[in-house]
């Protein structure tokens, strides 16, 4: 999506903003192993590599398993699964895992995997990390296809709430992408009953999906997915990563991070929005999360707003997600890591390519359109277990307005 001159200027201002952490944070130390003295030393120059098994749940709910060298960084595993999927526009995607308190975390590509994982075997889910505001600017059909799979999972799990009309429309495009044109002889009268489009699917919804699908004669699978994405991107919760919090008065709220900035929800309503250009600084200390806001048109001084997260890990998790989203969507290139022997605060920086760099690289893709098979929606009987259940539970709390989280 092309940025206006004002947006470019604001992005430059954002790049000069200080996004530093107020904590003194150190990484978890990896486990130390004692050498077995009874084993013979390996011959010189024949160092034996130790590997770890991994299992990755893909967006079509199939699993990709293998082994990787124990000291590998997260980027190596991400590259491995993207190569398996034949995916070149990979910067929008990432790997998630559940930590000790069952919360979803993103695997840091710049750190060793074993320093991030506290459980074995290593189990991840391949997911969309950065939802493109304009999916039509993605270069390859296969990239849009995986984004569609993620959004269908978001809808089914409740992370992306939709009206009846929207569920029916998006469901009809999914059916067209997978089954093609309606044929009474091939499909029969009840051909979508095994498909899953919504958390609480009804017969009425299925009938409406079929009615719409009958009108799509001649629409290719790629065109159906483009239509799906053009409608999905307009949903208010598209690409919003929700986090539980309390405001300064102790009232339960949800903080949402997205391509445009930070969103505040209370009682199922969005009560505030802070666009990235409006935010000067993001930090956290213990379980508190802070944003420093630029003064408004009629204001003289900057202001700082604080929120209470469930614990220190939750505050750091939110802080990292904000840093990554701001860098990916607003900056031309990532900020360089801090130099010097003594560095105050966290050393974390987003190390991947930004959206601007990704688009430049995508424009250089020169290969025949990759062939791939589109999975069946009927495989979506349940949302993916690794992160879907927990996120669905979190969203249910949000939607019901419950206040007993901590």
N, C-alpha and C positions, 0 to 999 in steps of 0.2 A: 504494500500500500504506500503510495507516494506521499511524502510528508511535505507540507507547505513550508514557505520560507520562515514563517514564524515558528513552526514546529522545529525546523532545523536549528534555528537560533536557540530555542529553548533546550533542545537536546544537547547543544554545546554547553549551555549553562549547567545542565544536569551533570555533564561529564566532569565539570569542575567542582561539583558539590562534594562534600566530605561524607562518605558513607562508612564511618568507622564504628567499631564496636567498643563499648565502654568496659567490657569485661577483660579479664586476663584469662584466656582460655587455652588449654593445652589439649592436644589430641590424645585419645586413648592409646596406651602402649600395647603393642601386640604381645601375645604370650611368648615366653621364652622357653625353649626346649633344650634339654641337656643332651649332649651327644652320647651315644652308646659306645663305650670304650671297647666292647667286644667285637665291634664291626671293624673290618679292615678299611684303612683309608683308601679313598678312590685314587686311581692313578692320576698322575699329574696331567692337567688339561682335559680330564673327562668328568667334569663336575656334573653330578646327577641332580636334575631339577625335581623339586617336590611340587606336586599338583594338588588341587582341591576340586572336588566335584561340585557342579552347580546345576540348578534346574530353573528355567525361566518360563513362566506362563505368558504366552503370547496373546495378542489381542483377539485372536479367533478361538481362544481357550485351549489350543493345543500347547504342547510343552516342548521346549528345546533343551536338551541335556548335553553335558559334556564335562570336560576337565580343563582347568586353566592353571598356569603356574602360580604358586601361592603368593608370590610377591608382586603379581600383576596389579596395575592400577585400574581403576574403574573404567577408564576409557578403552582399555584393551577388551574388556568384556562387552561393552556397548558396541564397539566396532565388530566384534565377533557375531553378535546377534543380528546386527544390521546387514552384515554380509550374508548371513543365512537367509535373511528376508529379501535380499536383493534391493535394499533400500539405500539410495544415495543421499537424499535430503533428510539426513538423520539428526540434524541439530535440534529439531522440534521434539525429539523423543528422548527417553531416558529409562533407567531401571529403578524400580522402587523395592523396598524391603521393609518388613515390620521389625521394629526394635523391641527391646525388652518390655516396654509398656504397650506393645501392640500398635503403636502409632506408625503411620506411613512415613518413610524417609526416602529421600532421593540419594542414590549412590553417587558419591562425589567422584567425578572422572579423574581428578588430579591426585587422589589419595589411593594408597594401597587398599585393596578390597578387604584384606584380613583385618585391617585396623578399623574398619567400619562395621564388620559383621561380628555379632556376639553369639550367634547360633550356627550350628552346622546340622545338616548340609546347607550350603548356601542356596536360598530360594528367593527368586526375584520375580517381579512382574514387569513386562515391557509396556510402557505407557507413554501417552502424549504428555510432555512436560510444559511446552510453550504452545498454546493454542493460537494459530495464526489469525489475526483479525480479518484478513481477507484470504480465505482458502483458495480463491481462484488464481492467486499469484503463485501457488505451488506449481512446479514445472511438470511433475510426472503424475500420471493417474494412480500409480501404486502408492504414492505418498498420500494422496487424497483418500484412497481406499482405507488405509490404516487409520487415518483421522476419522473416517466414518465409523469404523469399528469401535474406536474409543468413545465417540459420541453416543453410539447405540448402547454401549455399556454404561455410560453416564446416565442416559435416560432410564435404562432398566433398573439401575441401582438407586435411582432417586436423586443422584447428584445434580442432574440437569432436569428440573421440573418443567413440565409442559402442560398445556391445556389439552383437552380432548381433540380439538381441531388440529393442533400441531402434531400430536401423537399420530393421528390418522394420516396427515400429510407426509410426515417423515417416514412413517411405516410403509406407505404406498411406494415411496421412492426406493426404499430398501428392497421391497419385493420385486420391483422392476429391475433393479440392479442384479438381483440374484436369479430370478426366473425368466426375465425377458418379457415379451409381449404375452398378454393373456390369451390362452387357448382353451376353450371350453372342453375339448376332447382330452387334452393333456392334464389340465388342472382340476377339472370337476367343479363342484359347487362350494366346497368347504376347504379350499387349498391353503388358507393361511392360519388354520387353527393350531398348527404346531409352531408357528412363529411367535416370538416374544418381542413386543414393542414397548410395553409399559409395565410398571410394577404391579398394578392391579388391573390386568387386562380383562375386558368384557367382550361379550359376543357383539354388542353394538359397535365397539371399536373395530373389531375384525371385519364386520360388514361394511363399515365406512372405508376401511383400507381397500377392500376389494372393489368397491364402487370407483374409487379414485384410480386404482391400478388399471381398470378396464379402459381408461382414457389415454393411456401412455403408449399406444401402438407406435412403433418405430423409434422409440427413445432407447439409445444405447445405454449399457451399464455405466459408462463413464459420464454420460449426460445426466443420468439419474442421480449419480453421486454428487455431481456439481450442484444440481437442484437441491439435493438434501442439505449440502453444506451452506448454500446461500440462505436457506431458511433457518438452519440451526444456529448460524453465527449471530442472528438477530435476537436470540433468547437472552434474557437478562442475566442468567447464570452461566452463560457460555464461557468456558475457560476460567472460571472463578475458583480459586483454591481456598477453601474455608478453614478457619481456625477459631476455636473457642477462646473467649476472653471475657473480662469484666471491665467496665469503664471506671472512671475515677470515683463514681458513686456506688460501686459494687454491683451494678446492674449487668445481668448476663447479656452479652452481645456476641456477634460473630464478625471476625475480620476476614475480608476476602481480598486476595491478591490476584490481579489479572494484568493483561497487557497495558491497560491504561492507568493503573495506579492501585490505590488501596481503598476498599469499600467497607462501610460500617453498616451492619444489619442489627435490628432489634425488633422482636416480635414479628418476624417474617417480612419486615419492611426495611428498605435501604434508607438510612437516616442521614448518611453523609458520604461524601466521595472526595478523596484527595488524589488529584492527578499527579503523576510523577513530576511534572515541572513545578508543582506547588510545594513539593517536599524537598527540604534542604538537607536533612540528615536523618538517618535511621540508626537506632542503637538499641541495645538491651542490657539489662543488668539484673542478675539473678532471674527472677520470674517476671520482671517488668520489661515492657516493650515501649519504646518512645519514638515519636516522629516530631521533627522540628519543621514548622511550617513557615513559608515566606509570608511577610506581612501583606495584607490585602491592599486594595486601592486607597482605602481611607484609614489604614493602620500604619503605625510608625515602627512597631517592634515585631520581631519574630516571636512565635509562640511555640511551646512544646506541649504535646499531648501524650499522656501516658496510659497504658493499658496493663491489666494484670492477666498473665497467662497461668495455666494450671501448674506449671513448674518451670525450672530453668531450661530443661531440654525443649519444652514447647516454645519458650521465648526465643531460643537460639534457632529452632527449626523455622519459625516464622521470619526471623531476621534474614536467614539465608535465602529463603524463598523470595523475599522482597529484593535482596541484592541481585539475585539471578534474573528476576523478571525485569527490573529496572535496566540492568546492563544489556540484556538480550534485546529488549524492544526499543530502548531509548538511545543507546550509544552506538557510534559507528564501529568502534573496536573496544575490546575489554580494557579496563584500567590495568596498568602494569602492577605486579606485586610490589609491596614495600621493600625497600632495600635498607641495608644496615644491620649491624649486629644486634642492637636493641630496638625492637619494634613495639610500640605501645598498642595494646588492643589485639584483636583477632587478626590473623594473617589471611583469612579467607577472602578470596576473590573469585568471581566467575571466570573460568578459564577457557570456556568454549567459544565458538564463533557467535557473533551477534546476528540478529535477523538481517541486518544490512549486508554482512559478509556472507551469510547463507544465500541470500538472493543473488549476489554476485557469482557465487560458486555454482548455483543452480542454472544460471544463464549459460554456463559453459558446458553443461551436460550434453554430450553428443553420443547417444547410443539409441538403438531401436527401442521402441516402447517395450518394456519387459512383460513377458507373459506371466499371468498369475491367475489362480483360481479363487473365486470369491466364495467365502464360507457361507454356510446356511444359518439364518437367524435362529432356527430351531435349536442350535447349539447353545443359545443364550437362555437356557432354562433358569440359570442363576447367574448373577454377576460374579466376576472373577473373585475368588475367595481371599487372595492375599491382601488386597487393599479395599475391595468393594464393600465387604461386610462392615468393616470399621467405619469407612466413610459414610456408608448408608446410615449406620447408627448415629454418627455425628450429625448428619443432615436431618434425621428424624427428630433429634433433640432440638435442632434449630427450628424446624417447621412447627413443632408442637409447643415451642416456647418454654421447655422445661428448664428448671433452674437448680438442678441438683448435681451439676457436673463435678464440683469440688468444694 
